[in-house]
């Protein structure tokens, strides 16, 4: 996996706000692996969930892998954050 730098991460965030599924997926990868950011499984789950909603099949598998390492309360928080994000950036 290529290292994600700060500039790439910022671009993914901009693209995600425009609804680009690949950017949502790449943010999930960044947060699940700590590429350019600290590892954050709640954030990773959120981004993979949003990418899965946008049709990225690989995001479903990653989301399930991340969820296996999380507490139910963390999964609930990730789902809440995903819903809030969708309300802002449909």
Long-range contacts (C-beta under 8 A, 24 or more apart in sequence): 1-29, 1-33, 1-35, 3-35, 3-36, 4-29, 4-30, 4-35, 4-36, 5-36, 6-36, 8-36, 9-36, 9-37, 16-47, 16-50, 16-89, 17-89, 19-54, 19-89, 19-90, 21-51, 21-54, 21-55, 21-56, 21-59, 22-51, 22-56, 24-48, 24-50, 24-51, 24-54, 24-56, 24-59, 25-51, 25-56, 25-58, 25-59, 25-62, 28-59, 28-62, 28-63, 28-66, 29-62, 32-62, 32-65, 32-66, 41-66, 41-69, 41-70, 41-74, 41-78, 42-70, 42-74, 42-77, 42-78, 42-81, 43-78, 43-81, 45-70, 45-74, 45-75, 45-78, 45-79, 45-82, 46-78, 46-79, 46-81, 46-82, 46-85, 49-78, 49-79, 49-82, 50-82, 50-85, 50-86, 53-82, 53-86
